[in-house]
Amino acid sequence: MSDTFKIKKSENRGDYQYDFDRLAKILLNQTELVAKVNSYRIREIEFYYYSHTHTDFYCHKNKRQLTNQRLYFHRFKDPEKYVRLKQKGIDITIGNGKTIFGGILIRAIENVETNEIITGIGNLTNQIIDDIGGTLLINEIYESDKNIFDSSGLVYLKDCQKNALKIFKKHRQGLNLKKEDTDKFYLNSKYNYFSYPEIEVLK
């Protein structure tokens, strides 16, 4: 799985969606997210990717997003303060280790045992934190710096039975237009992928 999350460079910013489509199929239909005590199907994701030829102005460009196949907890600095922070989120990183920033934001998960669907990036982040034993363990995740497919990690991806769920696409959610996005290409790109029909498909 070492090359799974590598994004092919292109001079055409529209071509990056091919790799996003490919990774969405893997995450939504071929893997489960394991967080120590629970396993989850990933049901909704969003892509954020900033490179020289794909200048996604909505990407955080956090240094953690330079990594590849790691976890990035949004706005994480102090574990004790993170408990109270409302604006949380979790990315699977897709950077190149040098100059390209990238993250796949997880927006919805489904408990494999109970079929409970957890939506909202703050809600699911809190759930994952509870599963691993608290915010102090985020430091351990960062310090160990394990690949997301390493099953010895506190949170990891594993191969599961291949599903054939229909995958839908829509615009990313909750973004405000940035002045740099002059033609609204990144605002309007359908970089949100989901596999359950309860979410309205945006035309």
Biotite code that builds the C-alpha atoms (Angstrom):
import biotite.structure as struc

atoms = struc.array([
    struc.Atom([0.000, 0.000, 0.000], chain_id="A", res_id=1, res_name="MET", atom_name="CA", element="C"),
    struc.Atom([3.069, 2.265, -0.045], chain_id="A", res_id=2, res_name="SER", atom_name="CA", element="C"),
    struc.Atom([2.044, 3.948, -3.322], chain_id="A", res_id=3, res_name="ASP", atom_name="CA", element="C"),
    struc.Atom([-1.708, 3.917, -2.761], chain_id="A", res_id=4, res_name="THR", atom_name="CA", element="C"),
    struc.Atom([-2.039, 7.581, -1.839], chain_id="A", res_id=5, res_name="PHE", atom_name="CA", element="C"),
    struc.Atom([0.449, 9.049, -4.283], chain_id="A", res_id=6, res_name="LYS", atom_name="CA", element="C"),
    struc.Atom([-1.066, 11.657, -6.568], chain_id="A", res_id=7, res_name="ILE", atom_name="CA", element="C"),
    struc.Atom([0.135, 11.840, -10.163], chain_id="A", res_id=8, res_name="LYS", atom_name="CA", element="C"),
    struc.Atom([1.435, 15.260, -11.145], chain_id="A", res_id=9, res_name="LYS", atom_name="CA", element="C"),
    struc.Atom([-0.308, 17.003, -14.025], chain_id="A", res_id=10, res_name="SER", atom_name="CA", element="C"),
    struc.Atom([-0.059, 20.395, -15.673], chain_id="A", res_id=11, res_name="GLU", atom_name="CA", element="C"),
    struc.Atom([-3.864, 20.444, -15.973], chain_id="A", res_id=12, res_name="ASN", atom_name="CA", element="C"),
    struc.Atom([-5.565, 21.111, -12.632], chain_id="A", res_id=13, res_name="ARG", atom_name="CA", element="C"),
    struc.Atom([-8.684, 19.267, -13.792], chain_id="A", res_id=14, res_name="GLY", atom_name="CA", element="C"),
    struc.Atom([-6.777, 15.993, -14.149], chain_id="A", res_id=15, res_name="ASP", atom_name="CA", element="C"),
    struc.Atom([-6.280, 15.598, -10.408], chain_id="A", res_id=16, res_name="TYR", atom_name="CA", element="C"),
    struc.Atom([-9.862, 14.466, -10.027], chain_id="A", res_id=17, res_name="GLN", atom_name="CA", element="C"),
    struc.Atom([-8.913, 11.116, -11.613], chain_id="A", res_id=18, res_name="TYR", atom_name="CA", element="C"),
    struc.Atom([-6.719, 10.254, -8.637], chain_id="A", res_id=19, res_name="ASP", atom_name="CA", element="C"),
    struc.Atom([-9.316, 11.613, -6.215], chain_id="A", res_id=20, res_name="PHE", atom_name="CA", element="C"),
    struc.Atom([-11.910, 9.317, -7.832], chain_id="A", res_id=21, res_name="ASP", atom_name="CA", element="C"),
    struc.Atom([-9.529, 6.364, -7.490], chain_id="A", res_id=22, res_name="ARG", atom_name="CA", element="C"),
    struc.Atom([-8.798, 6.999, -3.824], chain_id="A", res_id=23, res_name="LEU", atom_name="CA", element="C"),
    struc.Atom([-12.468, 7.584, -3.034], chain_id="A", res_id=24, res_name="ALA", atom_name="CA", element="C"),
    struc.Atom([-13.300, 4.085, -4.324], chain_id="A", res_id=25, res_name="LYS", atom_name="CA", element="C"),
    struc.Atom([-10.606, 2.597, -2.097], chain_id="A", res_id=26, res_name="ILE", atom_name="CA", element="C"),
    struc.Atom([-11.634, 4.473, 1.037], chain_id="A", res_id=27, res_name="LEU", atom_name="CA", element="C"),
    struc.Atom([-15.398, 4.149, 0.650], chain_id="A", res_id=28, res_name="LEU", atom_name="CA", element="C"),
    struc.Atom([-15.594, 0.598, -0.674], chain_id="A", res_id=29, res_name="ASN", atom_name="CA", element="C"),
    struc.Atom([-12.408, -1.310, 0.126], chain_id="A", res_id=30, res_name="GLN", atom_name="CA", element="C"),
    struc.Atom([-11.190, -0.273, 3.585], chain_id="A", res_id=31, res_name="THR", atom_name="CA", element="C"),
    struc.Atom([-12.298, 0.162, 7.181], chain_id="A", res_id=32, res_name="GLU", atom_name="CA", element="C"),
    struc.Atom([-10.991, 2.676, 9.692], chain_id="A", res_id=33, res_name="LEU", atom_name="CA", element="C"),
    struc.Atom([-10.000, 0.993, 12.954], chain_id="A", res_id=34, res_name="VAL", atom_name="CA", element="C"),
    struc.Atom([-9.716, 3.125, 16.087], chain_id="A", res_id=35, res_name="ALA", atom_name="CA", element="C"),
    struc.Atom([-8.480, 0.753, 18.812], chain_id="A", res_id=36, res_name="LYS", atom_name="CA", element="C"),
    struc.Atom([-11.877, -0.469, 20.062], chain_id="A", res_id=37, res_name="VAL", atom_name="CA", element="C"),
    struc.Atom([-14.152, 0.171, 17.068], chain_id="A", res_id=38, res_name="ASN", atom_name="CA", element="C"),
    struc.Atom([-14.135, -0.326, 13.318], chain_id="A", res_id=39, res_name="SER", atom_name="CA", element="C"),
    struc.Atom([-15.825, 2.060, 10.921], chain_id="A", res_id=40, res_name="TYR", atom_name="CA", element="C"),
    struc.Atom([-16.768, 2.227, 7.273], chain_id="A", res_id=41, res_name="ARG", atom_name="CA", element="C"),
    struc.Atom([-15.853, 5.612, 5.872], chain_id="A", res_id=42, res_name="ILE", atom_name="CA", element="C"),
    struc.Atom([-18.972, 7.078, 4.275], chain_id="A", res_id=43, res_name="ARG", atom_name="CA", element="C"),
    struc.Atom([-18.020, 10.635, 3.284], chain_id="A", res_id=44, res_name="GLU", atom_name="CA", element="C"),
    struc.Atom([-14.719, 12.346, 2.467], chain_id="A", res_id=45, res_name="ILE", atom_name="CA", element="C"),
    struc.Atom([-13.366, 15.541, 0.923], chain_id="A", res_id=46, res_name="GLU", atom_name="CA", element="C"),
    struc.Atom([-10.081, 16.162, -0.887], chain_id="A", res_id=47, res_name="PHE", atom_name="CA", element="C"),
    struc.Atom([-7.772, 19.131, -0.278], chain_id="A", res_id=48, res_name="TYR", atom_name="CA", element="C"),
    struc.Atom([-4.578, 19.294, -2.329], chain_id="A", res_id=49, res_name="TYR", atom_name="CA", element="C"),
    struc.Atom([-2.173, 22.190, -2.872], chain_id="A", res_id=50, res_name="TYR", atom_name="CA", element="C"),
    struc.Atom([0.646, 21.961, -5.399], chain_id="A", res_id=51, res_name="SER", atom_name="CA", element="C"),
    struc.Atom([2.268, 24.199, -7.993], chain_id="A", res_id=52, res_name="HIS", atom_name="CA", element="C"),
    struc.Atom([-0.273, 23.132, -10.610], chain_id="A", res_id=53, res_name="THR", atom_name="CA", element="C"),
    struc.Atom([-3.262, 22.543, -8.323], chain_id="A", res_id=54, res_name="HIS", atom_name="CA", element="C"),
    struc.Atom([-3.389, 25.597, -6.074], chain_id="A", res_id=55, res_name="THR", atom_name="CA", element="C"),
    struc.Atom([-6.331, 24.612, -3.883], chain_id="A", res_id=56, res_name="ASP", atom_name="CA", element="C"),
    struc.Atom([-6.672, 27.752, -1.773], chain_id="A", res_id=57, res_name="PHE", atom_name="CA", element="C"),
    struc.Atom([-8.930, 25.931, 0.717], chain_id="A", res_id=58, res_name="TYR", atom_name="CA", element="C"),
    struc.Atom([-6.210, 23.503, 1.803], chain_id="A", res_id=59, res_name="CYS", atom_name="CA", element="C"),
    struc.Atom([-4.881, 24.299, 5.311], chain_id="A", res_id=60, res_name="HIS", atom_name="CA", element="C"),
    struc.Atom([-1.266, 23.831, 4.175], chain_id="A", res_id=61, res_name="LYS", atom_name="CA", element="C"),
    struc.Atom([-0.404, 22.627, 7.669], chain_id="A", res_id=62, res_name="ASN", atom_name="CA", element="C"),
    struc.Atom([3.080, 21.064, 7.787], chain_id="A", res_id=63, res_name="LYS", atom_name="CA", element="C"),
    struc.Atom([1.451, 17.764, 8.784], chain_id="A", res_id=64, res_name="ARG", atom_name="CA", element="C"),
    struc.Atom([-0.212, 17.769, 5.357], chain_id="A", res_id=65, res_name="GLN", atom_name="CA", element="C"),
    struc.Atom([3.208, 17.504, 3.735], chain_id="A", res_id=66, res_name="LEU", atom_name="CA", element="C"),
    struc.Atom([3.313, 13.885, 4.904], chain_id="A", res_id=67, res_name="THR", atom_name="CA", element="C"),
    struc.Atom([1.715, 10.935, 3.128], chain_id="A", res_id=68, res_name="ASN", atom_name="CA", element="C"),
    struc.Atom([-0.538, 8.242, 4.600], chain_id="A", res_id=69, res_name="GLN", atom_name="CA", element="C"),
    struc.Atom([-0.477, 9.752, 8.082], chain_id="A", res_id=70, res_name="ARG", atom_name="CA", element="C"),
    struc.Atom([-3.181, 11.301, 10.293], chain_id="A", res_id=71, res_name="LEU", atom_name="CA", element="C"),
    struc.Atom([-3.607, 15.058, 10.649], chain_id="A", res_id=72, res_name="TYR", atom_name="CA", element="C"),
    struc.Atom([-5.784, 16.341, 13.490], chain_id="A", res_id=73, res_name="PHE", atom_name="CA", element="C"),
    struc.Atom([-6.954, 19.850, 12.619], chain_id="A", res_id=74, res_name="HIS", atom_name="CA", element="C"),
    struc.Atom([-5.710, 22.625, 14.898], chain_id="A", res_id=75, res_name="ARG", atom_name="CA", element="C"),
    struc.Atom([-4.057, 20.195, 17.301], chain_id="A", res_id=76, res_name="PHE", atom_name="CA", element="C"),
    struc.Atom([-1.471, 21.800, 19.589], chain_id="A", res_id=77, res_name="LYS", atom_name="CA", element="C"),
    struc.Atom([-2.290, 21.348, 23.276], chain_id="A", res_id=78, res_name="ASP", atom_name="CA", element="C"),
    struc.Atom([-4.021, 18.036, 24.196], chain_id="A", res_id=79, res_name="PRO", atom_name="CA", element="C"),
    struc.Atom([-5.834, 19.534, 27.177], chain_id="A", res_id=80, res_name="GLU", atom_name="CA", element="C"),
    struc.Atom([-7.214, 22.464, 25.173], chain_id="A", res_id=81, res_name="LYS", atom_name="CA", element="C"),
    struc.Atom([-8.099, 20.175, 22.262], chain_id="A", res_id=82, res_name="TYR", atom_name="CA", element="C"),
    struc.Atom([-10.764, 18.511, 24.379], chain_id="A", res_id=83, res_name="VAL", atom_name="CA", element="C"),
    struc.Atom([-12.718, 21.773, 24.438], chain_id="A", res_id=84, res_name="ARG", atom_name="CA", element="C"),
    struc.Atom([-12.003, 22.835, 20.872], chain_id="A", res_id=85, res_name="LEU", atom_name="CA", element="C"),
    struc.Atom([-15.119, 22.738, 18.701], chain_id="A", res_id=86, res_name="LYS", atom_name="CA", element="C"),
    struc.Atom([-13.491, 23.046, 15.265], chain_id="A", res_id=87, res_name="GLN", atom_name="CA", element="C"),
    struc.Atom([-11.849, 19.641, 14.987], chain_id="A", res_id=88, res_name="LYS", atom_name="CA", element="C"),
    struc.Atom([-11.317, 17.359, 12.028], chain_id="A", res_id=89, res_name="GLY", atom_name="CA", element="C"),
    struc.Atom([-9.220, 14.419, 10.830], chain_id="A", res_id=90, res_name="ILE", atom_name="CA", element="C"),
    struc.Atom([-7.389, 14.065, 7.514], chain_id="A", res_id=91, res_name="ASP", atom_name="CA", element="C"),
    struc.Atom([-5.557, 11.180, 5.942], chain_id="A", res_id=92, res_name="ILE", atom_name="CA", element="C"),
    struc.Atom([-2.578, 13.000, 4.470], chain_id="A", res_id=93, res_name="THR", atom_name="CA", element="C"),
    struc.Atom([-1.636, 12.909, 0.785], chain_id="A", res_id=94, res_name="ILE", atom_name="CA", element="C"),
    struc.Atom([1.365, 15.247, 0.620], chain_id="A", res_id=95, res_name="GLY", atom_name="CA", element="C"),
    struc.Atom([4.650, 14.396, -1.066], chain_id="A", res_id=96, res_name="ASN", atom_name="CA", element="C"),
    struc.Atom([7.012, 14.992, 1.857], chain_id="A", res_id=97, res_name="GLY", atom_name="CA", element="C"),
    struc.Atom([8.488, 18.123, 0.296], chain_id="A", res_id=98, res_name="LYS", atom_name="CA", element="C"),
    struc.Atom([6.410, 20.903, -1.226], chain_id="A", res_id=99, res_name="THR", atom_name="CA", element="C"),
    struc.Atom([2.933, 19.477, -1.812], chain_id="A", res_id=100, res_name="ILE", atom_name="CA", element="C"),
    struc.Atom([0.258, 19.667, 0.879], chain_id="A", res_id=101, res_name="PHE", atom_name="CA", element="C"),
    struc.Atom([-2.723, 17.346, 0.886], chain_id="A", res_id=102, res_name="GLY", atom_name="CA", element="C"),
    struc.Atom([-5.389, 15.836, 3.058], chain_id="A", res_id=103, res_name="GLY", atom_name="CA", element="C"),
    struc.Atom([-8.486, 13.682, 2.721], chain_id="A", res_id=104, res_name="ILE", atom_name="CA", element="C"),
    struc.Atom([-10.957, 15.016, 5.270], chain_id="A", res_id=105, res_name="LEU", atom_name="CA", element="C"),
    struc.Atom([-13.189, 12.351, 6.817], chain_id="A", res_id=106, res_name="ILE", atom_name="CA", element="C"),
    struc.Atom([-16.734, 13.711, 7.103], chain_id="A", res_id=107, res_name="ARG", atom_name="CA", element="C"),
    struc.Atom([-18.844, 10.666, 8.023], chain_id="A", res_id=108, res_name="ALA", atom_name="CA", element="C"),
    struc.Atom([-18.233, 7.164, 9.385], chain_id="A", res_id=109, res_name="ILE", atom_name="CA", element="C"),
    struc.Atom([-20.434, 4.148, 10.117], chain_id="A", res_id=110, res_name="GLU", atom_name="CA", element="C"),
    struc.Atom([-19.815, 1.799, 13.039], chain_id="A", res_id=111, res_name="ASN", atom_name="CA", element="C"),
    struc.Atom([-19.371, -1.704, 11.574], chain_id="A", res_id=112, res_name="VAL", atom_name="CA", element="C"),
    struc.Atom([-21.026, -3.415, 14.545], chain_id="A", res_id=113, res_name="GLU", atom_name="CA", element="C"),
    struc.Atom([-23.948, -1.068, 15.255], chain_id="A", res_id=114, res_name="THR", atom_name="CA", element="C"),
    struc.Atom([-24.401, 0.573, 11.804], chain_id="A", res_id=115, res_name="ASN", atom_name="CA", element="C"),
    struc.Atom([-24.604, 3.960, 13.555], chain_id="A", res_id=116, res_name="GLU", atom_name="CA", element="C"),
    struc.Atom([-23.601, 6.717, 11.142], chain_id="A", res_id=117, res_name="ILE", atom_name="CA", element="C"),
    struc.Atom([-21.651, 9.575, 12.713], chain_id="A", res_id=118, res_name="ILE", atom_name="CA", element="C"),
    struc.Atom([-21.664, 12.774, 10.687], chain_id="A", res_id=119, res_name="THR", atom_name="CA", element="C"),
    struc.Atom([-19.950, 16.088, 11.270], chain_id="A", res_id=120, res_name="GLY", atom_name="CA", element="C"),
    struc.Atom([-16.191, 16.397, 11.416], chain_id="A", res_id=121, res_name="ILE", atom_name="CA", element="C"),
    struc.Atom([-16.184, 17.483, 15.068], chain_id="A", res_id=122, res_name="GLY", atom_name="CA", element="C"),
    struc.Atom([-18.477, 14.654, 16.157], chain_id="A", res_id=123, res_name="ASN", atom_name="CA", element="C"),
    struc.Atom([-16.489, 11.926, 14.459], chain_id="A", res_id=124, res_name="LEU", atom_name="CA", element="C"),
    struc.Atom([-13.178, 13.351, 15.665], chain_id="A", res_id=125, res_name="THR", atom_name="CA", element="C"),
    struc.Atom([-14.471, 13.263, 19.238], chain_id="A", res_id=126, res_name="ASN", atom_name="CA", element="C"),
    struc.Atom([-15.596, 9.668, 18.688], chain_id="A", res_id=127, res_name="GLN", atom_name="CA", element="C"),
    struc.Atom([-12.167, 8.611, 17.439], chain_id="A", res_id=128, res_name="ILE", atom_name="CA", element="C"),
    struc.Atom([-10.510, 10.405, 20.360], chain_id="A", res_id=129, res_name="ILE", atom_name="CA", element="C"),
    struc.Atom([-12.800, 8.566, 22.801], chain_id="A", res_id=130, res_name="ASP", atom_name="CA", element="C"),
    struc.Atom([-11.984, 5.257, 21.095], chain_id="A", res_id=131, res_name="ASP", atom_name="CA", element="C"),
    struc.Atom([-8.217, 5.664, 21.445], chain_id="A", res_id=132, res_name="ILE", atom_name="CA", element="C"),
    struc.Atom([-8.398, 6.867, 25.059], chain_id="A", res_id=133, res_name="GLY", atom_name="CA", element="C"),
    struc.Atom([-8.241, 10.665, 24.967], chain_id="A", res_id=134, res_name="GLY", atom_name="CA", element="C"),
    struc.Atom([-6.421, 13.596, 23.397], chain_id="A", res_id=135, res_name="THR", atom_name="CA", element="C"),
    struc.Atom([-3.095, 12.771, 25.058], chain_id="A", res_id=136, res_name="LEU", atom_name="CA", element="C"),
    struc.Atom([-2.869, 9.789, 22.693], chain_id="A", res_id=137, res_name="LEU", atom_name="CA", element="C"),
    struc.Atom([-2.777, 12.120, 19.684], chain_id="A", res_id=138, res_name="ILE", atom_name="CA", element="C"),
    struc.Atom([0.786, 12.959, 20.729], chain_id="A", res_id=139, res_name="ASN", atom_name="CA", element="C"),
    struc.Atom([1.604, 9.255, 20.534], chain_id="A", res_id=140, res_name="GLU", atom_name="CA", element="C"),
    struc.Atom([0.115, 9.033, 17.041], chain_id="A", res_id=141, res_name="ILE", atom_name="CA", element="C"),
    struc.Atom([2.219, 11.984, 15.898], chain_id="A", res_id=142, res_name="TYR", atom_name="CA", element="C"),
    struc.Atom([5.427, 10.823, 17.582], chain_id="A", res_id=143, res_name="GLU", atom_name="CA", element="C"),
    struc.Atom([5.195, 7.230, 16.332], chain_id="A", res_id=144, res_name="SER", atom_name="CA", element="C"),
    struc.Atom([4.411, 8.593, 12.854], chain_id="A", res_id=145, res_name="ASP", atom_name="CA", element="C"),
    struc.Atom([3.119, 5.246, 11.609], chain_id="A", res_id=146, res_name="LYS", atom_name="CA", element="C"),
    struc.Atom([1.766, 4.649, 8.145], chain_id="A", res_id=147, res_name="ASN", atom_name="CA", element="C"),
    struc.Atom([-2.043, 4.656, 8.083], chain_id="A", res_id=148, res_name="ILE", atom_name="CA", element="C"),
    struc.Atom([-1.968, 1.002, 6.933], chain_id="A", res_id=149, res_name="PHE", atom_name="CA", element="C"),
    struc.Atom([0.216, -0.091, 9.883], chain_id="A", res_id=150, res_name="ASP", atom_name="CA", element="C"),
    struc.Atom([-2.095, -2.177, 12.079], chain_id="A", res_id=151, res_name="SER", atom_name="CA", element="C"),
    struc.Atom([0.055, -1.553, 15.159], chain_id="A", res_id=152, res_name="SER", atom_name="CA", element="C"),
    struc.Atom([-1.109, 2.068, 15.188], chain_id="A", res_id=153, res_name="GLY", atom_name="CA", element="C"),
    struc.Atom([-3.864, 3.411, 17.425], chain_id="A", res_id=154, res_name="LEU", atom_name="CA", element="C"),
    struc.Atom([-5.822, 4.376, 14.313], chain_id="A", res_id=155, res_name="VAL", atom_name="CA", element="C"),
    struc.Atom([-5.285, 2.594, 11.008], chain_id="A", res_id=156, res_name="TYR", atom_name="CA", element="C"),
    struc.Atom([-6.895, 1.496, 7.769], chain_id="A", res_id=157, res_name="LEU", atom_name="CA", element="C"),
    struc.Atom([-7.397, -2.171, 6.935], chain_id="A", res_id=158, res_name="LYS", atom_name="CA", element="C"),
    struc.Atom([-8.552, -3.947, 3.819], chain_id="A", res_id=159, res_name="ASP", atom_name="CA", element="C"),
    struc.Atom([-12.108, -5.179, 4.057], chain_id="A", res_id=160, res_name="CYS", atom_name="CA", element="C"),
    struc.Atom([-14.506, -7.090, 1.860], chain_id="A", res_id=161, res_name="GLN", atom_name="CA", element="C"),
    struc.Atom([-14.898, -5.124, -1.335], chain_id="A", res_id=162, res_name="LYS", atom_name="CA", element="C"),
    struc.Atom([-18.258, -3.394, -1.520], chain_id="A", res_id=163, res_name="ASN", atom_name="CA", element="C"),
    struc.Atom([-20.030, -2.061, -4.559], chain_id="A", res_id=164, res_name="ALA", atom_name="CA", element="C"),
    struc.Atom([-21.759, 0.915, -2.990], chain_id="A", res_id=165, res_name="LEU", atom_name="CA", element="C"),
    struc.Atom([-22.630, 3.693, -5.375], chain_id="A", res_id=166, res_name="LYS", atom_name="CA", element="C"),
    struc.Atom([-20.400, 6.717, -4.816], chain_id="A", res_id=167, res_name="ILE", atom_name="CA", element="C"),
    struc.Atom([-21.817, 10.202, -5.248], chain_id="A", res_id=168, res_name="PHE", atom_name="CA", element="C"),
    struc.Atom([-19.941, 13.481, -5.716], chain_id="A", res_id=169, res_name="LYS", atom_name="CA", element="C"),
    struc.Atom([-20.781, 17.043, -4.767], chain_id="A", res_id=170, res_name="LYS", atom_name="CA", element="C"),
    struc.Atom([-19.138, 20.321, -3.830], chain_id="A", res_id=171, res_name="HIS", atom_name="CA", element="C"),
    struc.Atom([-17.130, 20.495, -0.627], chain_id="A", res_id=172, res_name="ARG", atom_name="CA", element="C"),
    struc.Atom([-19.115, 21.701, 2.338], chain_id="A", res_id=173, res_name="GLN", atom_name="CA", element="C"),
    struc.Atom([-18.817, 24.842, 4.479], chain_id="A", res_id=174, res_name="GLY", atom_name="CA", element="C"),
    struc.Atom([-16.357, 26.739, 2.287], chain_id="A", res_id=175, res_name="LEU", atom_name="CA", element="C"),
    struc.Atom([-16.405, 30.497, 1.877], chain_id="A", res_id=176, res_name="ASN", atom_name="CA", element="C"),
    struc.Atom([-15.115, 31.928, -1.379], chain_id="A", res_id=177, res_name="LEU", atom_name="CA", element="C"),
    struc.Atom([-11.488, 33.043, -1.166], chain_id="A", res_id=178, res_name="LYS", atom_name="CA", element="C"),
    struc.Atom([-10.428, 36.015, -3.255], chain_id="A", res_id=179, res_name="LYS", atom_name="CA", element="C"),
    struc.Atom([-7.551, 34.009, -4.739], chain_id="A", res_id=180, res_name="GLU", atom_name="CA", element="C"),
    struc.Atom([-10.058, 31.570, -6.261], chain_id="A", res_id=181, res_name="ASP", atom_name="CA", element="C"),
    struc.Atom([-10.931, 34.061, -8.978], chain_id="A", res_id=182, res_name="THR", atom_name="CA", element="C"),
    struc.Atom([-12.758, 31.651, -11.288], chain_id="A", res_id=183, res_name="ASP", atom_name="CA", element="C"),
    struc.Atom([-14.261, 29.601, -8.422], chain_id="A", res_id=184, res_name="LYS", atom_name="CA", element="C"),
    struc.Atom([-12.670, 26.439, -9.811], chain_id="A", res_id=185, res_name="PHE", atom_name="CA", element="C"),
    struc.Atom([-11.771, 25.062, -6.391], chain_id="A", res_id=186, res_name="TYR", atom_name="CA", element="C"),
    struc.Atom([-14.963, 26.257, -4.746], chain_id="A", res_id=187, res_name="LEU", atom_name="CA", element="C"),
    struc.Atom([-17.086, 24.533, -7.384], chain_id="A", res_id=188, res_name="ASN", atom_name="CA", element="C"),
    struc.Atom([-15.046, 21.346, -7.885], chain_id="A", res_id=189, res_name="SER", atom_name="CA", element="C"),
    struc.Atom([-16.843, 18.197, -6.789], chain_id="A", res_id=190, res_name="LYS", atom_name="CA", element="C"),
    struc.Atom([-14.229, 16.980, -4.354], chain_id="A", res_id=191, res_name="TYR", atom_name="CA", element="C"),
    struc.Atom([-16.734, 15.616, -1.825], chain_id="A", res_id=192, res_name="ASN", atom_name="CA", element="C"),
    struc.Atom([-17.476, 11.881, -2.134], chain_id="A", res_id=193, res_name="TYR", atom_name="CA", element="C"),
    struc.Atom([-20.094, 9.936, -0.209], chain_id="A", res_id=194, res_name="PHE", atom_name="CA", element="C"),
    struc.Atom([-21.740, 6.536, -0.277], chain_id="A", res_id=195, res_name="SER", atom_name="CA", element="C"),
    struc.Atom([-25.032, 6.891, 1.507], chain_id="A", res_id=196, res_name="TYR", atom_name="CA", element="C"),
    struc.Atom([-28.182, 8.367, -0.029], chain_id="A", res_id=197, res_name="PRO", atom_name="CA", element="C"),
    struc.Atom([-29.327, 10.321, 3.017], chain_id="A", res_id=198, res_name="GLU", atom_name="CA", element="C"),
    struc.Atom([-27.158, 13.235, 1.870], chain_id="A", res_id=199, res_name="ILE", atom_name="CA", element="C"),
    struc.Atom([-28.706, 15.355, -0.852], chain_id="A", res_id=200, res_name="GLU", atom_name="CA", element="C"),
    struc.Atom([-26.726, 15.301, -4.062], chain_id="A", res_id=201, res_name="VAL", atom_name="CA", element="C"),
    struc.Atom([-25.865, 18.853, -5.083], chain_id="A", res_id=202, res_name="LEU", atom_name="CA", element="C"),
    struc.Atom([-26.187, 19.462, -8.798], chain_id="A", res_id=203, res_name="LYS", atom_name="CA", element="C"),
])
